[in-house]
Amino acid sequence: MSLTTTAHGKMKIWLQNMISHGTYTIGNTVTIMPIQTLTLSGDVITLQFYMADSVSGTITKFQVIDKDGAVFDDQPDSITKPAINGLLVTFKYTITRV
């Protein structure tokens, strides 16, 4: 048995509404990133977070945090960001019916 079209649509809306913010880690410091954009296009939900040009250092982790404060997505990384340009961080999720 598969999800109905209605249930599939509700799952996408539920996912959109459960995301609170993002975080990034430099050293031992975790900093909150507010959501820049959150879009739904077909079955793809795209989250974008913007880091200002004033942020610099080696980023070791990006996370998406849900409304309950739990980690929804955890992406280890190693990016050295200079304090010259901003950085747009993007997460994409596809909700498909099988």
Secondary structure, DSSP 8 states (H G I E B T S, - for coil): ----HHHHHHHHHHHHHHEEEEEEEETTEEEEE-EEEEEEETTEEEEEEEE-TT--EEEEEEEEEETTS-EEEEEEEEEEE-TTS-EEEEEEEE----
